[in-house]
């Protein structure tokens, strides 16, 4: 019965973490470029009393064993990189990636981060920035004052027109062999890790890289109805584990109150 208490407690702890992840998904339902997380679980070690296949004498073997589990634990919270819906904004520096790829962002310490959030702005000196003021690389050049038109093609070809004439340059995207292995940094940014693999540069629309859509933003891939269902399931799982704790406590109470 003590084992049941600890197993149920482990299950309650796992479902609490699951609910935390679901709550974070729901909190970011309107976050540009956000990718939902999912919790992955494993069962804990088993106490083996009798092993399957053990010799019983006379050439007989046990067809099945006797094992009792110790509960469950959360082992990973992985990002799901399915595409979010594209929403038209009409802003000339709003860019959505339709398919595989990330934009490169330069951090204050000189390192590189990656984002799917294409809600870009320009600074006072014409540099393309994120909403947090971080410079966007990915091949972007400064946009001079007096630029009257910015055209960004699906293949990353950017054409600027202004009083000084026309200027063009090419954007690039990066991708990873295992994007689920990227480290979340907050602020819609990801960091490369050993698990994600090295960043691979490529041209939008070529060799499996996604295309660019100007005047659009990729919204969160969180589906509210799905997350609500997951939340109800987590709540019910937490509830039945608490019932197991209660039942174990009642059985222990009965054992302690036995009379000869």
GIZI-V234777 format. One line per field, one symbol per residue. phi: phi as a letter, one per 20 degrees, with the letter a starting at -180 (. if undefined). psi: psi as a letter, one per 20 degrees, with the letter a starting at -180 (. if undefined). A space follows every 10 residues. Layout:
phi=???
psi=???
This chain:
phi=.fffffffff fffffffgff fffffffdfd efmfdfdced dcfefdeeec efnffdnmme cffcdcccfd ocbedacefd effefedfdn ffdecdedpe qceeceegen fddcbdeeed cdefenfece fenefeelnf dfdffnfebc cdefenfdcd cafeodbcbd ecdcbcfcff efefdmlmdc cfcfffnffd faegnclnff eecfmcceef efdgffffff ffffffffff ffffffffff ffffffefcf
psi=hhghghghhh hggghghghg gghhghhkhj ppjqpqqqpp qqqaqqoogp ppjqpjqkjq qphqaoqprj brqpiqnqqo lqqrqppphi pijppqonbp rqqppprhji rprqqioknq rqahjiqprr ijjpppdkip rqoqqjphpp porhjjpppp pahjaqqqrp qqrqrqhnhi iqppirkkqq pqrhhhrqpo qrppjqkiqr qqoqjqqprq jpoggghggh ggghghgggh hhhhgggggh hhgghhjqq.
